[in-house]
Amino acid sequence: MSKWDATLGEELRQLKKEGRYRPLTVWSGGSGTRMELDGRSYIQMSSNNYLGLTDHPALKKAAIDAVDRYGVGSGSVRTITGTLDIHRELELRLAEFKGTEAALVFQSGFTTNQGVLASILGPEDVVISDELNHASIIDGIRLTKAARKIYAHKDMEQLEAVLKESAGFKKRLVVTDGVFSMDGDIAPLPQIVELCEKYDAFVYVDDAHASGVLGKNGKGSTDHFGLHGRVHIQVGTLSKAVGAVGGYVACDQVLKDYLIHKARPFLFSTSQTPAVAATCLAAIEVLKQSGDLIDKLWDNASYFRAKVQELGFDTGASETPIVPVIAGSPADTMTFSDMMREEGIFAQGIVYPTVALDKGRLRFIVTAKHTRGELDETIAALKKCGEKLNLIR
């Protein structure tokens, strides 16, 4: 027995016993509403490809053209020789799209949160975080020496109490997801902004699941609520609805300049490949004309959620294209997921510690590209499996 087997094997065996062990699924072909796994086609209900842009002709052409012009890599970190004109252009277009003075691109949304939070907060500061914020926010906070306070999910009375208690800190930063990734509910951003203005605190919103989903042409939660100029830091992703990969912060120019010199993921990671930057630029242009796509996304989401609720399933607090179907324990959740797969539907089970131990769920993500037939087929499978598991009667 190897040392790794002795030290890590027992933990893996425990995960299997609890029903929380899951091997990687290896798909054939690209992201779409139907994908092939082990020679079988499945309706894909777990992809973040909200608008179906991963195979958009304009994005593919932009990537190919960029490879022809620049090659496949950037050759360096941004601060040496890795800032190409296409990176500068992307940041200018992102800032224009988000309505901010500047934007800075990172390698992922996860590293954006880590880089920004770890750079701007010190021991004289306090960060105040919603209890259901994404893991990248939690990890970013852990990298700081700031005091840390948590408020109950979307509880504005508790947030105000924490703000009052934190009067002695140099900087107070309130951090929230725009759309919460596990429950699909929207942050009460207007109330958060009002409280932060009242108590002289900064507002930080992570729009990973709001980018391309909320706001005009998918500009995000700040635009959705008409709060331009009142949200200090907007983090977004270039994956998910945008269809590529990467993350960015939309902010004031002074913060961008500061992060260029302080944010470690930015300083010590090779910059985006030219093809990725070009793809993101093309995606922004598509988003500017995306009214019909976003309307279809929301029509599909509303239809699917209503039908699932009619069957009697618990969909939690969902109000976006993220529609959780609560199953309960990790073991029950994974059994549910496996049964749905037998019916030709792929819906990944999400269990503890990502969600509470008794709140395991299948997280369905509806896209603009799902047909009504695919949604109906998924609903029929949910009914069949839900009845077998006594989740509905």
Disulfide bonds with the S-S distance in Angstrom:
none
